[in-house]
Amino acid sequence: MSAAEGVLGSGPARPTGRVRAFLRLVMIEHSVFALPFAYMASLTAMERWDGTVHWARLLLVTVAMVGLRTFAMACNRIIDREIDARNPRTASRELVTGAVSVRSAWTGALVALVVFLGSAALLGPLCLALAPVAVVPMVVYPYGKRFTDYPHAILGLAQAMAPVGAWIAVTGEWSWEAVVLGLAVGVWIGGFDLIYACQDVTSDREHGVRSTPARFGVAGALYGARVCHLLTTGLLVWYGLLIGAGAFFWAGLLIVAAAFVYEHSIVRPGDLSRLNRAFFTVNGFVGIALFCCALLDLLVRGLSV
């Protein structure tokens, strides 16, 4: 029996079913997109600080990241539930079908926010003080499609904060290296969000939902995504130079560049049939591949686990 059937059927859904439905609602597995870059920033900061991995701090960074992302996704789904109901692609989402109630979604969002703020407090006073700066764009993003053709830029800004926050969580200090890495992450995610939004052009235009593909067409959005990923590659080169990266990092960057070329070769204005492969598979691979190569580079340079 599905979670939706449990809610809509004759008896109440079991708590575990509700939890599973909420985790589907927030797509918890998509944490893979931003976490590798937060780890890159954290571990690079640790290598520079004392050359040792601080596992407790890395765990807190993980909890903070997952908590904030869960809060953001729950807010997104809650705020967009009426738009989702009008779009055939999203009409089966949990808040639309009733598998998750609005009250349960808000409860989950607030629990995730408390987890994030608690983790930030444990990571230090500066992290806690800056926590609202990370939260605000997460809430603004779902409203963006109501007032701008570029909501993807708001999403990119929100995601760009992950490496900066992770670096501060380790050192308690601002870092321009982390800012450059954050910009790379933000432009990368904004770029693949342009690709993802292409599948909703018809529905968005019909219902007045604003996005770059709806405004400029699929071809224009895909061109914008290519530009974003070219800029991402350049920013990652800049980051590598700033941190004095070694051979493994540069090998990882070559892999990322090849993945970008592949991603843009399989999605075309007249053929979006492989869009999910480009969005989920390729971009998940990009983050994990670069992190693994960056980690090897740090270990070679003396990071002790």
N, C-alpha and C positions, 0 to 999 in steps of 0.2 A: 504494500500500500504506500502511495506517495504521501508526502507531507500535506499536499493540497487536499488529497482525499480525506486525510485525518481531520483537517480543519472543517471541511465542508460536509463531512459525512455525519453519521448519526451520533458519534461520540467525540469527545474532545481529543485533540492530538496529544500524543505523549510529549513530555518535555524534550526528549532527545530528538523527536521529529521536528519540533519547533526550532530547536537549535540548528539542525541540519538545514532547514528551510532558510533560516536567517543567514547561515554561512553561504548558501547558494545565492541569496539576495545580494550580499556584499562581494561575491566572487572572491573569496579569501585567497584562492590560488594565484590571483593576479598580483599579489604582493611580490612575486618574483621579478616584476619589472623594475621596481625602485630599490628593493633591498640590496642587490649586489653593489649598487653605487654608494649606498650608505656604508656598507662594509668596506668598500675601497677607501672611502674617506677616513673611516674609523681606524683601519689598520695602518694606513699611511701615517696618520697622526701618531699612532702608537709607536711605529717604527722610528719616527723622529723624536718622540718624547723620551722613551727609555729602551726602545728596541724589543719590547715584550708585549705579547698579546694579553690584555686584561679581559678575561672571559666574562667576569661579572658585569663589567661595563658594556661589553659587546652584547650580552644578553639583554641589558636594559635598553640599549639602542634598538634591538630587535623588537622588544615589547612595545616601545614607544612608536616605532614605525608602523607596526601592524595595528596598534590601537588607533593611531591617527588615520590610517588609510581605511580602517573599518568604519570609523565615524564618518569620514568623508563619503564613502560609498553608500552608507545607510541614508545620509542626508540627501545625496543625489537621487536615490531611488524614491525617497519620500516626496521630495519637491517635484520630481518629474513624473509622478505616478499617473497624472491625468494625460500628459503627453504620451507616455508609454502605452496607455490604454487605446489611443487613437492610431498607433503605429502597428501594423501587422507583425513586424519583426519583434517588437517588444511587448506585445499584448499578453504573452504567457509569463511575464515576470511575476514574481511572488506577491507583490503588493497589488497587482492588477487582478490576479486570480483569487486572492484571498488566502493563499498558502501562508502568508505572513500578514498580520494586521498592522495598521498604522501605529497603534499603541505599542505593539511588540517591537516594531522597527525603531521607534523613538527610544524605547527602553534599551535596546541593544546599542543604539548610537550613543546614548548618554553613558552607558557602562564603558564603552570603548573610549569615550572622551575622558572619563575619570582615570582609566588605565593609562592613557597617554599623559595626562597631567601628573599623575603619580610617578610615572617613570621619569618625566622631565624633572620633577622635584628631586628625585633620588640622584639624577645626573648632575645636579648643581643649580645654584640660584640663577645663573645666567640663562641656562636652558629653560627654567620655569618662567623667567621674566619674558623670554622670547617666544614662549609657547603660543600666545594668542596670535603672533605674527604668522605662525604656521597654520593656525586653525581658520583664520578669516578667509583666505582664498579658497579653502576647501568648501566653505559654505557659499561663497559668491559664485563659484564655477557653475553650478546647475542653473542659477538665475541668468548666467551670461547669455544663454541662447535666447533669452527674452529681450535683450537690449543691445547686442552687438553681433556682428557677423564673424567675430573672431573669439568665440569662447575657448577655442583650443589654446590660445595664448594664456588665458587665465589658468587652464589646467597645467600648462607648462610651467608657469610661475609657481604654482602650488608644489609641483613635483621637484622644482629646482632647489627647494629649501632642504631636501633630505640630506644631501652630502654636507651642506653647510652646518646643519644642526648636528650631524654625526661627528663632524670635526670638533665643534664646540663642546660636545658631550665628553670628548676625550681630553682636550687641552684647556677648556674654559676660555678660549681665546678665538677671535676672528681670524680667518685665513683666506687670503686671496686665491690660493691654490684650490681650496674647497669651493670658492665662488665660481671659478672657471669650470670645475667639474659639475657644479650645480647647474650652470648655464648649459653645459653640454647635455645633461639629463633633461632639463626643461625643454630645450629645442628638439631633442630626440622624441620625447613623449608628445609634444605638441605636433610634431611631424606625423607620427603614426596615428594620432587621433584624427588628423586630416584624412588619412586613408580610411580609417574606420567609419567616419561620418559620411563617406561617399555612398554607402548602402542605403542611407535614409533620405536621399535628396528628394525623391518624389513625395514622401510623406511630409518632410519638413516644409516643402514649398506649399503643399496643400493646406497645412495647418498653421502656417506662419511661424514656424520654428526657425530661428536664425542660425546659420553656420556658414563657414567659408564655401563648402561645396554647394549649398543652396544658393548662395549669392553669385559665385563665379563658375559654377558647374564642376563636374567631376574632373575634367581635364585640367582646369585651373587649380583645383585642390591637389591633384596628384603632382602637378608641377611644383606647387608650394611645398609639398612633402619632400620632394627631391632636394629642393633648396635647403630645407631644414636639416636634412640628413647630411648634406654636404657641409653645412655649418657645424653640425655635431662633430663630424670627423675632424674639422679644423680646430674646434675647441678641445677635443681630446688630444690632439697633437700638442696644443699649447699647454695643456695640463701635464702631459708627459715631460715636456721640456722644463716646466716649473719644478717638478719633483725630481728631476734627474733620473727618469725612468731608464730601465735597462732593456735588454733584448727581449725578454719574455713579454713585457708590456707592449713593445712595438709589434711583436708577432701577433698579440691579441688584437691590436688595432687594425692590422691587416685583415684579420679574420672578420672583424666588425665591418670594415669597408666592403669586403666581398659579400657579406650578408646583406648590406644595404643595396648593393648592385642587384643581387638576386631578388630581394624584396620588390624592388621597383620594376624588375623585368617580368614579374608574374601578375602584376596588377596594371591593367590598362583601362582607359576611359570606356572602351567598348566591351570589356571583359572583366567583371569583378568576381568571377566564379571562384578565384583562389584568394579572395580577400582575407578570409579567416586564417589561411595558412600564413599570409604575410603579416597579419596583425598579431596573432597569438604565437605561432611557432617561431617565426623568424625573430620577432622582438624579444621573446623569452630567451632565445638562444643568444642574442646579442649581449644581454646583461650578464648571463651566466658565463659565456665564453670570455668576455673581457675581465670579469672578476677573477676567474680562475687563472688567467695569464698574469693579471696584476698581483695576485697572491703569490704565485711562483716567483715573480720578480722581487717582491718584498722579502720572501724567504731567502732568496739568493743574496740579497743585500744585507741580510743579517737579522731579520725579524725572528724572534724566538717565540715558539709556541709553548 
